[in-house]
């Protein structure tokens, strides 16, 4: 079997500046997102890019425009007509953009209907928040639509509807996402956009506070370290009937990690052996190679999930057959759609005897949006030279998917991981399985 080309499974997702080349796709997306409302004209986008190009952003997925965001900087004034979109946004031309202002004002954000449910709005809001930090702005203000209100307008007022959304009694596709991204409702604006019939003309006045703001600072203070959040999965093995049930169990953890805004999620070594409960094989070596047949589905699934849930996924490890040789391989599925790979280097006697796994001799380091990482599968963390090589190559975090069947085996992995931290001044995260697979 020829090696799988990981580029066939990768997605290309990028948050980048908007350009005039995007205009036609932008208008098409706007018509789908806001049917019946006036779209941007070419003169609007030209003016926005002229006055504040850094504030005009988009998300591109495999060459298609999937989301966009527009904003400008203003000096906060309580007496300003924040309720008047045309006045605050200069009717979309943003000629009133003030580079020396203290407030980022978001004038539009939209996600293409085909790409909804992939947390692209979070990527847009995160990009805006980072812009606030870089520019040392005090806050971000937005006026948000409430497109679900027209379904409830005959039963409750706009204020009552917003209260229900805040209390999680009602879901609104825009306001719910904004609240989840750290915004707080500061007020209600009537007649904000009369043409917005779904919102009945109303908009919410929302605010996000930049806690990194430094009074009097000319530029953002850079911390010596940046906080990241890691979700480590203790995966319970149980019998399943097909790959879909395996995917459903994995997606629960991915969804949870995303809810907690994790940067990484780590699954255990060979947690895919759960699929053996739906594979017929009489010998361990045969079973391992049957398991390797799921690799294309595994790659497709985790590539999509990393993008959908906006989290970097270390997908445990999985058997892979290349040139008729069996390897134990771990993959990094980046939330930008890319894929990295590290094969297991030190093979345990049991793996070699029962499964027929072969070794490699390459230590890879993988680049992510949260720094350089390395992956060392189980037994590999017990050999100091591998972590030393990874550290010399720039690794800041080592992820260790492991799978042991005894307490002694678990403690060896854990204590060796702790030792590698001390020796190399880096972080190590470990993840293992629990449970059992009857009759497998």
N, C-alpha and C positions, 0 to 999 in steps of 0.2 A: 504493500500500500504506500503510495506516494505521500510525503508530508503535506499536511493541510496548509494552504496559504492563508495566513491569518488576515491578510488584507481583504480576502473575499468576505470576511465576517465583520470587518470594522465598519463603523459609521463615522462620518466626518461631521462633527458638530462644533461650531465656532461662534463665540460671541465677539463681534467685530464692529468697527465703525460703519455707519450707513454711508452709502455713496449715491451719486446721481444714477449710476447704472442700475440701482435697485428700484428706481421709481415705478416702473410698470408693474413689477411684482408687488410693490408696496401698496399701490392703488388697488390692485386685484384683491390683496389680502384685506384691505380696509373695507371693500365692498362686501366681502364675505362676513367680516366681523361686525360691521355696523350697517346692515342693509337699510336703505332709505335715508341714510345720513350723507351729508356732503363730504366728499373725499378731499385729500390734499391736492392742491394744484402743483404743477412743476415749480412755480415761483415760490411756493411755501417751502418746499424742500431745499431749493437753492438758497433761500434766505436763512433757513435754520443751519445749513452746513457752513454758510459764510460767517454767521455770528457766533455759533457755539458747536463746532463739529464734534467735540468730545461728548456732548450730551445727546447725540443722535446715534443710537446703537441698534443692532439687530442680531438675531440668532439665525445662522445658516446651517441647515442639515442636508448633507449630501447634495450641495449645490442649490438647494431650494430655500427661499426666504420663509422662515417658520415663525418669527416673532419680531417685534420692533418696539422701540422706546424713544420718546422725544422729551426733552427737558430744557430748562434754562435756569440761570442764576439770577436771583433778585435780592435786594435788601429788605429784610422783613420789616413790615410796618403794619401794626394792628388796624390802622385806618384804611389800609389798601382794600380795594374792592376784590377780595379773594373770591367772592361769589360770582364775579363777572369774568367768564373765561376769555371773552374777546379782549377785555381790557388787560388782564394779567398776561395773556399769551400773545398780545399784540395781533389778535385775529390769526394766530398761527405763524406769523412772520418772525417773532421773537427779536425784533429790532431793539427792544427794551432790555435785552440781556446785559447784565452788569457783572463783569468778571471779578469785581471787588465786593460783590454782595456776600451775604451770609446764609442764604437759603436756596436750596435746589427745589425748583417747582416742576413737577412732572405734568406735562400737558397731554400725553397720550401713551398708552401701552396696549398692545394687541398681540394675540396668538392665533395663528392660522387654525381653523377648525380641525384640519387633518392632524395637527400636532398637539392638540389639547390632551391633558392628562399626563403630560411628560414633565410637568413642573418647570416649563420654560419661563413662566412669569417670575418664578423665584430667581432664575438666572438673571433676568432683566433687573429685578429689584436689587439683587446682590451687586450687580454692576453699578447701579445708581448709588448704592450705599458706599461702595468702594470709591466712587467719584467724590462723594461727600467727604470721606476721610482724606483723600489725596488733596482736596481743595480746602480742607479744614473748615467746612461749613457746619453751622450749628444744627441744621435740621433739613428734612425733606418734607415738603408739603405737596399733597395731591388732592384733586377733587375726583372722586371715584363714582362710576356708574353703579346703579343697583338694578340690573336688568331683570331680576326676578320679581321686582315689585309689582309690575302690571298684573301678575297672576294673583296678587293678594290685595290689590288696591280697593276692591269693593268690600273688603272685610276689615281692613286696618289702615291707619294713617302711616305715612312714610316713617315717622319716628318710631311707631310701634313695630313696624317691619324691621327697622335697623336693630331695635332692642332684641327682637327674636333671633336675628342673625348672630348678634354678639353672644347671646345665650345658647347658641347652637340648636335652637328649636327649628330654625329654617335655614336652608342652604341657599346662598346666592353665589353664582359662579365668579363674580368679581370681588365683592366685599369679603366673602369668606377667605379667598386667597390673600387679600390685602391684610386682613387681621392675622393670618398665619405667618405673614412676613414681617410682623413686628409693628404694624401701624396701629394707631389708636384713633377712634372717632372723636373729633373735636366739635363737630357741628353738622347741621343739615342745610343744604343750599337749595331753595326752590327756584324754579325757572332757570336753572343753570344752562341746560341745553334743551330748549323746548322741542327740538326735532327728535330727541331721544324718547320715543314713545314707550319703549320697554321700561325705562326708569321713570316714566310719567313726568319727565323734565327735571327730576330731582338729581342731586349729587351729594355724596358725603364729603365732608371736609376732614381729611385725615392727615396725621402728622407722625413722622418718625424722627426720633432724637438721636443725634450723633454723639455717643458717649465718649468718643475719642477727641472731641473738639477741645482745642487748647486756646484759651482766651489770650489774645495778643500774639499767638504764634504765627509765624510767617509761612510755615509749612508743617505738614503732619509729622508728629513724633513717631519714629520707627522703633518698635520694640526689638530687643535682641532675639526674642523667640516669638513665634506666632502660634496661638492656640489652635489645635485641631481636635476633632472629636472622632473616636473610633468605636464602631460597634463590633464586638467580638461574639460570635454565635456559638453557643453550646448546642449543637445540633442533635436532636433526638432521632435515632434510627427507628423506623417502624416499617412494617410491610406496606407496599404500595402495589397498584395494579398496572400503572403505565407512567410514561414520562410526564404527562400532564399533572398527575398527583404530586410527583417530585417537584415540578415547577411551582405548583400552588403552595407547597410547604416553604420553598425558598422565598417566594414572593412575599409571604407574611413577614419574614425578617427584613427584607429589603424595604418594604413599606414602613415598618417600624423604625428602621434606621433613618429613613428619609424624614419621618415625622419629627425625629430628634435632631434633624439637620446635621447628620454625621457626614464626615468627609470620606471615611473609609468603612467598609464592612468586610470582615474576615470570616470565611467559612473554613471548616476543618479539612484535613487531608482525607482524600478518598471517601468523602461523604456521599459520592455518587454510587458507592457500592450498595446503597439503598435500592438501586435499580436492579440488583441481582435478584430481588424478590419477584421480578416479572420477567426473568431470563431463564431459559432452560439450558443448563450446562452440567455435565457430569464431572468434569475435572476443573480444579482451580485455574490452571493455565488457560483452558478454553473459556471459562467464565470471564476472565480478565479481558480477553480479546473480544468477547461478545459485548462487554461493557464499553470497550473502545468505540464500538459502532455508534454509540450515542454522542460521540464528541461533536459532530456538526450541530446537532440539536442543542447541546450544552453551550456551544459558542454563540449560536444565534440568540438563545434565550438570555444569557447573561450580558451580551452586548446591548441588547434592547433594554434590559432592566437597569443597567448602569446609567443609560441616557434618560430613561423614563423617570427614575427616582433620584437623579442628580447626585449620585454617590459613586465613588470609586470602589469597585468590587474586586476583592481577592477571592477568586472562586474555588477556594480549597485546592484540591488537586483531582485529576482525572487521568485514567489510562489512555494513552495515545499510541497508535501503531504507525511507525514510519519505516519504510523499507523493510517491512516484516519484522521489525524490532519493537518490543514493547517498552514504553517509558512511562514514568509517573511524573506528570507535568502539572504545574500550577500556572494560572493565568491571571494577569491584572487586566480588568476591564475598566478602562478609564471613562469618566463621565463625559469626556469629549468624544467618545466613540472609538478610541484607539484600543489596541490589545497588545499586551506584553506577555512574555513567557519565561518561566524558569523551570528547567527539568531537575529532578532530584539527582543529587550527585552521589551521596553515600546510600547504597541500597542495603537494607537489613538482610541477614541470612534467610529469614522467613520469606521476605518478598522475592528473593532470588529463587528460593527452593520451590515455593508453592505457585507463585504467579509468573515467574520467568521474566522479572523486570530487569532491564539493563540500565547502566549508569552513564552519565556524561561528565565532563570535566570543566564546564564553563560557569563562572559566577557572573550573573547579569545584575546590573542596576537599572532601575526603571524610573523615568521621569514622570511626575504627576504635578497637578496644580498646587499641591501642598508640599512639594519638595521631592528629593530623591529617595527612593525606597529600594529594598531588596526583599526577596522571598527565599526562605530556607525551609524546606519541607522536612518536618519532624526530625529524623536522625541527623540531618545536616547541621542543626543548631548545636549538636554535641561535639562538633569539631571546630576548635577556636579559629583555625586559619581561614575558614570561609567567611566568617563575620569580619575578620580583620581585612580581608581583601575587599569585601563590600564597603567597609568604612573608608578604606583608602580610595575607593572609586567615588566616594561622596555620599554614600547612603546615610540617611538620618534616622530612618525607621526600618526595622526588620520585622517582617510578618512571617509567623511560623504556624502554618496549618499542620496539625499533628493528629495521629490516630494510634492510640495505645490500648491494650486490653488488660493492663494491670496497673495497680497504684504505683508500683515501683517504676514502671515505664513512664507514667505521667510525671512523677517527681523528677526523674532524670531530665525530661524535656524542660520542665519548669525551672529547675535549679540551674541548668546549663544556660537557659535564656537569660536568667538573672545575671549570671556570670558574664555573658557577652555584653550586657548593658554596662556593667562596671568596667570591663576591659576596654571598651571602645567608645564610651561616652555617647551612647545613642539609646534609642527606645526600641523595645521588642514587645510585640503583641502576639499572643498564642491563642489558638482555638482548636478544640477537640470535640469528639462525638460522645454521645451517651446513648443508652437504650440498647436494643438488640434486634436481630432479624431471625425469627424462628425458622428452622429448617432450611437455612441458606448456608 
